[in-house]
Amino acid sequence: METGKTLRMAAVFAAAVMFAGAAWAQGPKVAVIDVNKILNESTAGKAAKQRIEARFEELKKKVEDKQEEARKAKEEIDKQKILLGKEKLKEKEDALNGKIAELRQLTQEAEKEMQTRQGEQTREVLKIVEAQLEKIVAAEKIDLVLDRTQGGVIHFSPAMDITDKVLEMVNKEKAGGK
């Protein structure tokens, strides 16, 4: 995935070099953005995080309830082990193993759902970020935008950072009814 982003950035840069013309006589206009900051601080990002956390709490409650059922079944077996016949004991142990299997499946499904939901929510917010970024790029005639969260930016002038502008526009976009 990192290689893909690097290749895309290289392709964008190469295209900009080929088609920029006279603007390149003065040098390319480069900007830096912190996408993680926007995801974490924007209204849209915070709302997405709240939706994810709310669903996580629902799933966590279901898992905890299943754990409690299994724990009680185990305690019951332990208390009655001596009194139960072999067949009855095996029956209860099979029931316990069934509960444990359900618990494992529920946990796996919950983890998978949370990964999917997090990806969906992040993509939803990123669409808004990208739309607002494109507006700034067009308005300010920026040739290249680097994401500092990707690890490729070692140093930059604070004047090149457009994160707060994009964050402000994302918040306005989300407040505007989207």
Protein Blocks (a to p, Z undefined) as FASTA:
>chain_A
ZZmmmmmmmmmmmmmmmmnmmmmmnopadddddfklmmmmmmklmmmmmmmmmmmmmmmm
mmmmmmmmmmmmmmmmmmmmmmpcfklmmmmmmmmmmmmmmmmmmmmmmmmmmmmmmmmm
mmmmmmmmmmmmmmmmmmnopabdcdfknopambdcfklpcklmmmmmmmmmmmnoZZ
